Amino acid sequence: MSRVLDQLAIERDAPIPTWFRVGGRADRLVTPRDEAELASCLGLDPEPSILGDGANLLVADEGTDRLVVKLGETFREMTIDADTGRVTAGAGADLSKLIHATVRAGLSGLETVIGVPATIGGAVVMNAGGAFGAISDTLTRVHALDRSGERITLERSEIGFGYRQSGLNHLMITGAEFQLEPSDPVKARDRLKDIMRRKSTTQPLKERTCGCAFRNPTLPHELPGIGAAGERVGAGLLIDRAGGKGTTVSACRVSDVHANFIETGDGATASDILRLIDASRALVLDRFGVTLETEVVVWSRSR
Ligand SMILES: Cc1cc2nc3c(=O)[nH]c(=O)nc-3n(C[C@H](O)[C@H](O)[C@H](O)COP(=O)(O)OP(=O)(O)OC[C@H]3O[C@@H](n4cnc5c(N)ncnc54)[C@H](O)[C@@H]3O)c2cc1C
């Protein structure tokens, strides 16, 4: 491992690109080219932070002292077998590119998660999805390295997928496999367009956001006109009903389109976003007695 470790180029004080386009830098960032180099990252930090597309990520203004790992080119490969419907993708592959390629190949199943900016690794860890389906619906297998650098493969049945969670956060995901169904490419393309059209009317997709800031909570008690005890309801609905839409902190604003999205403008900082998150959380707790948990992943200094 030490010979491989010597070959890893460490970038110091490196920017961390996120969809919010705010936040601090990485003390150390590496881009492993293969699994051996990825495993050797554990020699630099036993708990590295894997960077996907940065679409669900907020980095604190002071940055992070964890080793940030950006998967290199070889982790972006994809294979699509149009005859069997079997699809494989590296964890660094772009989800949107994979979806479009499968639709072009006449395969259906992944288009339900169109409009979710993500790498395959980030989408699997977050079990990305929404009203139309989730990435776990068609997933059959995940490949990863565990925290001792051992290569493991997990079957779908061994993974505890749930609402926006996979239980895989302790792993370094290297790839995933999917089983799709043959379909008429024209119909699948129409479905893609339809989902995108619906999303663009209900979400501020042109703004700088991280998607939903909060997980949709399960209600601890009945809220008349909102939901029954035990029901999962939209965090955005609660923020909206509590009067939170349009709240601003500096150049950050709770979206008028969807109250679970925080839009950032020029000059915004990560601290501003965190203050706005706290403000929305306090508002909903005060008005409805419901505690919101963040969906956005926050990286900061460990000490
Ligand atoms: C405009 C917009 C719309 C969105 N809409 C949706 C939506 O409809 N549904 C939805 O679910 N989400 C949505 N999101 C949030 C985001 O797209 C998803 O959470 C996505 O899965 C994040 O993937 P990523 O590659 O960007 O991961 P990142 O944001 O880079 O990372 C997220 C987490 O995954 C971990 N991770 C990433 N790659 C790996 C890996 N290879 N191995 C181990 N851990 C890894 C990171 O360490 C981090 O903890 C939206 C975001 C935006 C900006």
The ligand as a Tripos MOL2 file, in Angstrom:
@<TRIPOS>MOLECULE
LIG
   53    58     1     0     0
SMALL
NO_CHARGES

@<TRIPOS>ATOM
      1 C1        -31.2650   21.2090   -8.1810 C.3       1 LIG1
      2 C2        -31.2110   19.9880   -7.3020 C.ar      1 LIG1
      3 C3        -32.2810   19.0980   -7.2910 C.ar      1 LIG1
      4 C4        -32.2370   17.9610   -6.4780 C.ar      1 LIG1
      5 N1        -33.3040   17.1010   -6.4930 N.ar      1 LIG1
      6 C5        -33.2330   15.9660   -5.7690 C.ar      1 LIG1
      7 C6        -34.2970   15.0050   -5.8160 C.ar      1 LIG1
      8 O1        -35.3080   15.1920   -6.5050 O.2       1 LIG1
      9 N2        -34.1670   13.8670   -5.0770 N.ar      1 LIG1
     10 C7        -33.0580   13.6160   -4.3180 C.ar      1 LIG1
     11 O2        -32.9800   12.5540   -3.6900 O.2       1 LIG1
     12 N3        -32.0430   14.5130   -4.2470 N.ar      1 LIG1
     13 C8        -32.0940   15.6640   -4.9480 C.ar      1 LIG1
     14 N4        -31.0780   16.5710   -4.8650 N.ar      1 LIG1
     15 C9        -29.9290   16.3020   -3.9750 C.3       1 LIG1
     16 C10       -28.7700   15.5350   -4.6740 C.3       1 LIG1
     17 O3        -28.9060   15.6230   -6.0620 O.3       1 LIG1
     18 C11       -28.7550   14.0560   -4.2480 C.3       1 LIG1
     19 O4        -28.6630   13.9130   -2.8440 O.3       1 LIG1
     20 C12       -27.5950   13.2880   -4.8900 C.3       1 LIG1
     21 O5        -27.7490   11.9170   -4.5810 O.3       1 LIG1
     22 C13       -26.2280   13.7730   -4.4360 C.3       1 LIG1
     23 O6        -25.2500   13.0640   -5.1850 O.3       1 LIG1
     24 P1        -23.7820   13.6460   -5.3240 P.3       1 LIG1
     25 O7        -22.9920   12.7460   -6.2100 O.co2     1 LIG1
     26 O8        -23.8150   15.0710   -5.7070 O.co2     1 LIG1
     27 O9        -23.2480   13.4820   -3.8330 O.3       1 LIG1
     28 P2        -22.5090   14.5910   -2.9300 P.3       1 LIG1
     29 O10       -23.4110   15.7340   -2.7000 O.co2     1 LIG1
     30 O11       -21.1650   14.8920   -3.4960 O.co2     1 LIG1
     31 O12       -22.3470   13.7600   -1.5720 O.3       1 LIG1
     32 C14       -23.4690   13.4200   -0.8040 C.3       1 LIG1
     33 C15       -23.0630   12.3390    0.2130 C.3       1 LIG1
     34 O13       -22.7550   11.1350   -0.4980 O.3       1 LIG1
     35 C16       -21.4430   10.6960   -0.1560 C.3       1 LIG1
     36 N5        -20.8350   10.0650   -1.3250 N.ar      1 LIG1
     37 C17       -20.7630   10.5440   -2.6000 C.ar      1 LIG1
     38 N6        -20.1540    9.6430   -3.3900 N.ar      1 LIG1
     39 C18       -19.8190    8.5850   -2.6080 C.ar      1 LIG1
     40 C19       -19.1360    7.3470   -2.8420 C.ar      1 LIG1
     41 N7        -18.6800    6.9960   -4.0620 N.pl3     1 LIG1
     42 N8        -18.9720    6.4980   -1.8070 N.ar      1 LIG1
     43 C20       -19.4170    6.8230   -0.5800 C.ar      1 LIG1
     44 N9        -20.0530    7.9800   -0.2770 N.ar      1 LIG1
     45 C21       -20.2400    8.8560   -1.2940 C.ar      1 LIG1
     46 C22       -20.6990   11.9730    0.2550 C.3       1 LIG1
     47 O14       -19.5670   11.6780    1.0460 O.3       1 LIG1
     48 C23       -21.8010   12.6980    0.9980 C.3       1 LIG1
     49 O15       -21.9290   12.1790    2.3000 O.3       1 LIG1
     50 C24       -31.1020   17.7120   -5.6680 C.ar      1 LIG1
     51 C25       -30.0170   18.6190   -5.6950 C.ar      1 LIG1
     52 C26       -30.0720   19.7410   -6.4940 C.ar      1 LIG1
     53 C27       -28.8930   20.6790   -6.5050 C.3       1 LIG1
@<TRIPOS>BOND
     1     1     2 1
     2     2     3 ar
     3     2    52 ar
     4     3     4 ar
     5     4     5 ar
     6     4    50 ar
     7     5     6 ar
     8     6     7 ar
     9     6    13 1
    10     7     8 2
    11     7     9 ar
    12     9    10 ar
    13    10    11 2
    14    10    12 ar
    15    12    13 ar
    16    13    14 ar
    17    14    15 1
    18    14    50 ar
    19    15    16 1
    20    16    17 1
    21    16    18 1
    22    18    19 1
    23    18    20 1
    24    20    21 1
    25    20    22 1
    26    22    23 1
    27    23    24 1
    28    24    25 2
    29    24    26 1
    30    24    27 1
    31    27    28 1
    32    28    29 2
    33    28    30 1
    34    28    31 1
    35    31    32 1
    36    32    33 1
    37    33    34 1
    38    33    48 1
    39    34    35 1
    40    35    36 1
    41    35    46 1
    42    36    37 ar
    43    36    45 ar
    44    37    38 ar
    45    38    39 ar
    46    39    40 ar
    47    39    45 ar
    48    40    41 1
    49    40    42 ar
    50    42    43 ar
    51    43    44 ar
    52    44    45 ar
    53    46    47 1
    54    46    48 1
    55    48    49 1
    56    50    51 ar
    57    51    52 ar
    58    52    53 1
@<TRIPOS>SUBSTRUCTURE
     1 LIG1         1 GROUP 0 **** ****
